[in-house]
């Protein structure tokens, strides 16, 4: 059973990761009780939200890496 503080922390980390990736806040994010939250209309456990947050963070890192790679290729091409 998660505490309210840890639930809030997990929700905050999710909202940050979501906003970084999609450039907008999640549409619906609220705690139902200590173990459950509503996320964009779906009910899930805190552990599932933590996993989803990790996935969003990995996607964001991959998107940044792809952008850096493209910029690097463009710089090489212009110098070339």
C-alpha positions as CSV (number, residue, x, y, z in Angstrom):
1,X,0.0,0.0,0.0
2,X,1.5,3.3,-1.1
3,X,1.5,6.4,1.0
4,X,-0.3,9.5,-0.3
5,X,3.1,11.3,-0.5
6,X,4.6,8.6,-2.7
7,X,1.4,8.5,-4.8
8,X,1.8,12.3,-5.3
9,X,5.5,11.9,-6.2
10,X,4.7,9.2,-8.8
11,X,2.0,11.3,-10.3
12,X,4.3,14.3,-10.4
13,X,7.1,12.3,-12.1
14,X,4.6,10.9,-14.7
15,X,3.2,14.4,-15.4
16,X,6.7,15.8,-16.0
17,X,7.7,12.9,-18.3
18,X,4.4,13.2,-20.2
19,X,4.8,16.9,-20.7
20,X,8.4,16.6,-21.9
21,X,7.5,14.0,-24.5
22,X,4.2,15.4,-25.7
23,X,4.6,19.1,-24.9
24,X,1.3,19.2,-23.0
25,X,0.0,18.2,-19.6
26,X,-1.9,14.9,-19.1
27,X,-5.6,15.3,-19.7
28,X,-6.7,13.6,-16.5
29,X,-4.4,12.6,-13.6
30,X,-5.8,12.0,-10.1
31,X,-5.5,9.7,-7.2
32,X,-8.4,7.4,-6.4
33,X,-6.9,6.0,-3.3
34,X,-3.5,4.9,-2.0
35,X,-2.9,2.3,-4.7
36,X,-5.0,3.5,-7.6
37,X,-4.9,6.5,-10.0
38,X,-6.8,7.7,-13.0
39,X,-4.6,8.6,-15.9
40,X,-6.1,9.9,-19.1
41,X,-9.4,8.1,-18.3
42,X,-7.7,4.8,-17.4
43,X,-7.6,3.4,-13.9
44,X,-4.2,1.9,-13.0
45,X,-2.1,0.9,-10.0
46,X,0.7,3.1,-8.8
47,X,3.2,0.4,-9.8
48,X,1.8,0.5,-13.3
49,X,2.1,4.3,-13.4
50,X,5.7,4.1,-12.3
51,X,6.4,1.6,-15.2
52,X,4.6,3.8,-17.7
53,X,6.7,6.8,-16.4
54,X,9.9,4.9,-17.0
55,X,8.7,4.0,-20.6
56,X,7.9,7.7,-21.3
57,X,11.3,8.7,-20.0
58,X,13.0,6.2,-22.3
59,X,11.0,7.4,-25.3
60,X,12.0,11.0,-24.5
61,X,15.7,10.1,-24.3
62,X,15.4,8.2,-27.6
63,X,13.7,11.1,-29.2
64,X,16.5,13.5,-28.0
65,X,19.2,11.0,-29.2
66,X,17.5,10.9,-32.7
67,X,17.4,14.7,-32.9
68,X,21.1,15.0,-31.9
69,X,22.0,12.4,-34.6
70,X,20.1,14.2,-37.3
71,X,21.7,17.6,-36.3
72,X,25.1,15.9,-36.3
73,X,24.5,14.5,-39.8
74,X,23.4,17.9,-41.1
75,X,26.4,19.6,-39.6
76,X,28.7,17.1,-41.3
77,X,26.9,17.5,-44.6
78,X,27.2,21.3,-44.5
79,X,30.9,21.1,-43.6
80,X,31.4,18.4,-46.2
